Every structure is written in C-alpha cells, then in structure tokens.
C-alpha cells in the first residue's frame, strides 16, 4: 500500500498520484465516519492544532475546525483581526509563540503567496496551507477532485474547465495541478484581464468564449468573482452586469448544450454574477457535496500528517 | 521468517469452524436478534464463513454479518512511522438492541479488540457484545480481554507469528501456520 510521505501539505505541487490516491481512500473512510450517528473518532485526541487565519475565511476555517474536532484534536483559533500582528510582530515570531504553547500542527491562511513554504522552513511542525494569497489552496483542489471522482469514477481523460476570476484565485492553480495529476484535460475561461498570461505555460487551454468552453467541457468549475480584489482605479471588467452577460453561468446557457456539464463552485457564490440561482440550485448540482467532502478530505490530510508525528523513535 | 509449522490442518480447521458455529447457534438460536461482526482486515473472513455455516445449520436465513474497520480507533497511532491505511466498514444494519458477536481470526494482545469495542460503540449500543476467535494466543494479553468462543488456544512466543490462511483468500487449503523469526 502506498503511503503519504510528506511532512507538510503546502500545495498540490510536489504531490504524486499515489499521494492523492491515499488521501482519497482515507477521505472515503472518513466520509463514512461523518455520516454515522457518532461522527467522531479518537485518532488525534492527544494533539493540538492551531488554525492561523491571517485573512478572512468562513467555510475553510469552519471545515478545518470540524475536521479537527471529529478527529478529537484540541483546536485553537487565531485570526489576524484580533491579534498582535497589528502591533508589528512578524509571522515567524507569531507562530513560534503559539508553538511555545505546545501546539502540534498548524493550519495557515495568509494573504502572501509562499507564506506556508516560508513557515515550513522556519518551524518544525506539520503545516497545512489553507490558502496563501493567489498561490495555492491544496485542500480545496483535493476536495473538488474527490467530489468529481465520486461522481465520475475517474478523471482520466475528462475535460474540466475553470471559469471566472483566475487571476485572483488560489483555487485555480491548485485545481489545475491536481486535475492534471489525475489525468484530466484542463481549460481556463474568462475575460482577458482575469487570466494571467503565464497560465498557458501550465499546459492548459485558454478560452475567452464561454459558450465554446461550455460546449467543450464535462465539468465546469465556476470561481467566485472576488469583488474585494477588483482594481479600484482600473477595473478588470466594466460592470457586474456586463460580466454576468458575458460569463455568467445561466440556465439559458446550460439549456443550449446537448449535455450539460457537472457544475462545481468553491463558494461563496455571488448569485447573479458568475452563476445564476437556477443553475446553483439544480437538483444535480454538487456544490453542497463539495462542502461535505471538504470535511472528509481535511480529516484525511490531518490524519495522514499527524501519523508521522512521534513515530520516528522506533 | 523460518519455515512455517502447520498448527491446524485443513481437516481440523473444518471441525473447529463447525464447533464454533454450533456453539454460536446454541447461544444465539436463530440469530434473529444477533449479528456477527468481523474485524478488518482478517476477521471478516472468519465472520463470513461462520455466517455461511450457521445458515447451513439453521437451514434458514443467513445471520447478519458486518465488517468493522478499527483503524481510527487504534491506540498505536503516532507510535508507528506511518498511519495505517483504513479499510471499509460495512454495516448495513444498526447494532442497537442486537446481541453482537465480534469476530477476529487471532486474539493476541487484546488491543485490536479494545479498539473494536470503541469502534462498534460509535455505531450504537448493542444489547451485549461477545468475542469469537479462531486462535487465542494465550499468555500474550496486554489488556484484560478474553474471548467467549475460542477455536484453539495456542502457546507462542512474542517473536513468532500465527497466521490464519483462507482458501478463498490466500489460496491453498484452509489452515493455520506458526512461523519463527529467522
């Protein structure tokens, strides 16, 4: 049986196909666990995990916290809004101080790309990257692919298109890497200013016509327009209405297709911008499956990383 | 490992299974309020064989038979270099109000069964819980756990390995082997 051999989960980059398979198999068992009357197992009961969120997040943090609690870990939460970061403390110092209180693992969300990698080089506990700026968000990509694997059986040869705000998304890069690792063909689609030039170097197709992209793909992963990151002086597109007209996933667009793709959305949704309510609420939508699977996948990652702690003495 | 010694030959194996099945029927009757639960990974074979044999004896329906994975309940997590890969739990019935027989192939330190008790209780509250094993490695217990139904008690060294081999899973005939370290 292949095993997971990494000390941290910093990104999808560096993971092998076997690593992802081990995570998925473990997640499958945890999904079973969280659907039981008693949703908890004692695996991590002697561990303390710190969730360090230097940037806002609701669902990722909630999902991690639930995953930790269902593994019986002790959890401490930290958010930048109420912290001494505002008083000028550096990231490494903040984390060292928290570790001095005997914390065994760190989940880190940070606005700067590479923050998790930097921290991994400074401190000696497992780190899970829960999003570093616009760089990677590995657990989101894993849960997206896990959800698709559940639905489709395999991603080998499947066509997946990521729509929307690729430029500001940490989900996009991780997703591209994870999908390619699992054998899927990947396309990105959005307005020219929202697709960074370097994306074509990842071996993905780039398309600017939404209908063409929808016709091509088996799966549509629709990303959120990050309203808070749109340029204040020079906007990336003229208006939300304009965006919706050009790139909104509407029922009308879906109905025009011979076979409608499976729709994913990492949340939070801007209804009426990148996705119309009729599409988001369709019976076959798997957006809420993603949320459920998020807990199972994060339990698997925590479990696999924790298993390496303290095992070296024998 | 040195050459394996045959501890139970195919004929003895069959007689032992038969005896265990009869003992279970004696205690549990038609199994309408009882269930067999095999512990992953290797207890599931014994549970399934017993269930088949009991069905033959009763000439009726097959006793409920589930599979329980205990990986997340083990007490040696983080004492190994790597976490163990979990196997599937298949329980298509609720254990509430049932008389449950936990089934494993070899009872050794008792730690697996301790974990199985915890894992099973996470699925509900059975009326009673009993333990059936094919092999009881005596004098090796690390926890106060004993089996109610025992196929064969064996004396073995901690360094030795007792392996139950199933014809439909491991090939060859049903047998139990004891192997020595090299």
Interface residues (C-beta under 8 A of the other chain):
Chain A: X1 X3 X4 X22 X25 X26 X29 X30 X32 X33 X36 X37 X38 X40 X41 X42 X43 X46 X71 X303 X304 X306 X307 X308 X309 X310 X311 X312 X314
Chain B: X69 X71 X72 X73 X77 X78 X79 X80 X81 X82 X83 X85 X86 X87 X88 X89 X118 X121 X122 X123 X124
